[in-house]
Amino acid sequence: MLEFEKKVAFITGAAHGQGRAVALSLALQGADIVAFDVAKKLDYPAYEFGTGEELLSLKEEIESLGRKAVIAVGDVRDIASVAAAVDKAILEFGKIDILFNNAGICAYAEIDKMTDEEWNSMIDINLKGPFNVARLIVPHMKKAKSGVIINNSSVMGLRGGNRLSHYTASKWGLTGLTKAWAIELAPYNIRVVSIHPTGVNTPMNDGLAALEGATPLEIAERSAGNLLPVPWVESQDVAHLVNYLASDKARYVTGSQFVLDAGLLSV
Ligand SMILES: NC(=O)c1ccc[n+]([C@@H]2O[C@H](COP(=O)([O-])OP(=O)(O)OC[C@H]3O[C@@H](n4cnc5c(N)ncnc54)[C@H](O)[C@@H]3O)[C@@H](O)[C@H]2O)c1
């Protein structure tokens, strides 16, 4: 039997990048997938977001693996669109076993040049977004007396980042939510963990490079300082970690922070 046979995973920011890789890798191990994404450009940051075409091709790929896929378009800031996606998931599958709270944005700004819009967007998407999604999925997990929530924080959820104060604040906030939810939800057999990747080779990294007039490699090197001789990790590396954390192999793992940092935080 495959690891995630009969399991349902709800993944935010699934159209491309880490969310897509995790969706495919869970589906490969038997999970049915709810793929949630805003699937359009937002005003901030001015880089490429996921698209409707990417969501459709993800659905096709999941179905070609013999699994079911539900596509839901919405913004994690918009509780109505999250509620509609959760309702759609419950109607189709009757439950949600795994939540990968992954949708997020990143951009650089100096403290004295940061606008209200930049600060608010960062906190609303990266911190309130995961809260919005979790608060609507938790009742279903509570009812089932089981579930796992994996929050995609960052190494910046465990250290500081230069010109990244709003991003850093949002990701430390998500680390805090992980700890608090783990305490609150343990009696319901719901596990909550956070992951903390170093730079990942995704459209986000490419987008930041374009905004900064730098190469993707320079962006990765700027915020990283990996010990291992790699500029970044790949989305597939993140998928391997999420697969472990979502599986029964991690059945007694909750409240913990998992770094995938090529050694960065050791220094
Ligand atoms: N790329 C990195 O270097 C890196 C490192 C550590 C942590 N992270 C975190 O990992 C997560 C995924 O990053 P990625 O590199 O795959 O990014 P990405 O920009 O490549 O993909 C993010 C996806 O989320 C979607 N999304 C963004 N805002 C949304 C919103 N408001 N509502 C719904 N969907 C939304 C986008 O459309 C896109 O499909 C983010 O939370 C990010 O902060 C990224």
The ligand as an SDF file (V2000), in Angstrom:
LIG
                    3D

 44 48  0  0  0  0  0  0  0  0999 V2000
   11.9050   30.2090   -2.6870 N   0  0  0  0  0  0  0  0  0  0  0  0
   12.5830   30.3300   -1.5680 C   0  0  0  0  0  0  0  0  0  0  0  0
   13.7790   30.6320   -1.5930 O   0  0  0  0  0  0  0  0  0  0  0  0
   11.9340   30.0580   -0.2270 C   0  0  0  0  0  0  0  0  0  0  0  0
   12.7540   29.7340    0.8740 C   0  0  0  0  0  0  0  0  0  0  0  0
   12.1510   29.4550    2.0960 C   0  0  0  0  0  0  0  0  0  0  0  0
   10.7780   29.5140    2.2320 C   0  0  0  0  0  0  0  0  0  0  0  0
   10.0090   29.8640    1.1560 N   0  0  0  0  0  0  0  0  0  0  0  0
    8.5530   29.8930    1.3550 C   0  0  0  0  0  0  0  0  0  0  0  0
    7.9870   28.7780    0.6720 O   0  0  0  0  0  0  0  0  0  0  0  0
    6.6630   29.0760    0.2230 C   0  0  0  0  0  0  0  0  0  0  0  0
    6.5380   28.7420   -1.2540 C   0  0  0  0  0  0  0  0  0  0  0  0
    7.4970   29.5110   -1.9600 O   0  0  0  0  0  0  0  0  0  0  0  0
    7.9120   29.2540   -3.4760 P   0  0  0  0  0  0  0  0  0  0  0  0
    9.3600   29.4650   -3.5460 O   0  0  0  0  0  0  0  0  0  0  0  0
    7.3010   28.0070   -3.9970 O   0  0  0  0  0  0  0  0  0  0  0  0
    7.1770   30.5490   -4.1180 O   0  0  0  0  0  0  0  0  0  0  0  0
    6.5760   30.8050   -5.5870 P   0  0  0  0  0  0  0  0  0  0  0  0
    6.3610   32.2700   -5.6730 O   0  0  0  0  0  0  0  0  0  0  0  0
    7.4460   30.1400   -6.5810 O   0  0  0  0  0  0  0  0  0  0  0  0
    5.1610   30.0680   -5.5030 O   0  0  0  0  0  0  0  0  0  0  0  0
    4.1920   30.5240   -4.5890 C   0  0  0  0  0  0  0  0  0  0  0  0
    2.7980   30.1020   -5.0410 C   0  0  0  0  0  0  0  0  0  0  0  0
    1.8720   30.6510   -4.0870 O   0  0  0  0  0  0  0  0  0  0  0  0
    0.8380   31.3290   -4.7700 C   0  0  0  0  0  0  0  0  0  0  0  0
    0.3510   32.4410   -3.9380 N   0  0  0  0  0  0  0  0  0  0  0  0
    1.0460   33.5610   -3.5950 C   0  0  0  0  0  0  0  0  0  0  0  0
    0.2710   34.3800   -2.8860 N   0  0  0  0  0  0  0  0  0  0  0  0
   -0.9210   33.7590   -2.7430 C   0  0  0  0  0  0  0  0  0  0  0  0
   -2.1260   34.1150   -2.0930 C   0  0  0  0  0  0  0  0  0  0  0  0
   -2.2710   35.3120   -1.4830 N   0  0  0  0  0  0  0  0  0  0  0  0
   -3.1480   33.2280   -2.0990 N   0  0  0  0  0  0  0  0  0  0  0  0
   -3.0240   32.0450   -2.7400 C   0  0  0  0  0  0  0  0  0  0  0  0
   -1.9150   31.6730   -3.4000 N   0  0  0  0  0  0  0  0  0  0  0  0
   -0.8740   32.5230   -3.3970 C   0  0  0  0  0  0  0  0  0  0  0  0
    1.4780   31.8110   -6.0550 C   0  0  0  0  0  0  0  0  0  0  0  0
    0.5170   32.0670   -7.0850 O   0  0  0  0  0  0  0  0  0  0  0  0
    2.4250   30.6640   -6.4000 C   0  0  0  0  0  0  0  0  0  0  0  0
    1.8090   29.6750   -7.1920 O   0  0  0  0  0  0  0  0  0  0  0  0
    6.4380   30.5460    0.5670 C   0  0  0  0  0  0  0  0  0  0  0  0
    5.6950   30.6500    1.7490 O   0  0  0  0  0  0  0  0  0  0  0  0
    7.8460   31.0840    0.7660 C   0  0  0  0  0  0  0  0  0  0  0  0
    7.8760   32.1940    1.6140 O   0  0  0  0  0  0  0  0  0  0  0  0
   10.5490   30.1250   -0.0650 C   0  0  0  0  0  0  0  0  0  0  0  0
  1  2  1  0
  2  3  2  0
  2  4  1  0
  4  5  1  0
  4 44  2  0
  5  6  2  0
  6  7  1  0
  7  8  2  0
  8  9  1  0
  8 44  1  0
  9 10  1  0
  9 42  1  0
 10 11  1  0
 11 12  1  0
 11 40  1  0
 12 13  1  0
 13 14  1  0
 14 15  2  0
 14 16  1  0
 14 17  1  0
 17 18  1  0
 18 19  2  0
 18 20  1  0
 18 21  1  0
 21 22  1  0
 22 23  1  0
 23 24  1  0
 23 38  1  0
 24 25  1  0
 25 26  1  0
 25 36  1  0
 26 27  1  0
 26 35  1  0
 27 28  2  0
 28 29  1  0
 29 30  1  0
 29 35  2  0
 30 31  1  0
 30 32  2  0
 32 33  1  0
 33 34  2  0
 34 35  1  0
 36 37  1  0
 36 38  1  0
 38 39  1  0
 40 41  1  0
 40 42  1  0
 42 43  1  0
M  CHG  2   8   1  16  -1
M  END
$$$$
